[in-house]
């Protein structure tokens, strides 16, 4: 069995034992990370960001073909979440801090004006 690097040894000591700096401790099998039915039932309830649509501390994906107003919807959702205003029939329980990162078209914009990033 290989010794697990705990960060307490120096790099030369590891290299002397025949381990490279890229040595990683063994990973736990996937089975050790799966939840049982009891574990699933005991998960805390999720807190709604926009009730029935988006929940806090979860991953949400917005996808669709080009030109179907995904960005428009994302800005609308962000504004409603930031102001605590209902999004149509979806309730927004309370205002939240929102950071909206625009990345679409960034590669094309940078190629057309490489000095843009330094401004």
C-alpha positions, 0 to 999 in steps of 0.5 A: 500500500502506498503512503498517503501524502498529508502535506507534512513532508517536504518535496525532497523527502517525497522524491527520495521515496520514489513519489513524484510531485504529481502523486495523488492519494487514492480516491474513495470509490463512488459507492462511498459517496452515494446516499442511502434511501434514509440519507436521501430522506434526511437531506435538508429542504432546499430554499427557493430562490424563485419558488418552483423554478430555481433553488439556492445551492443548486445547479441550474441550466438554461439552454435552447437554440440561438435567438430564443431569448435565453440571455433576456430571460437570464437578465429578467430572472436575475433582476427579479431575484435581486429585487425580490419581485415575483417572476410572473407566477413564480414567487421570489421569497426575498431579495438576494445578491446577484452577480451576473457574468456575461460570457457569451460572445467574449471570444469573438469580441476579444478577437475583434479588438484584442486591446479591449481587455486592457481598457 
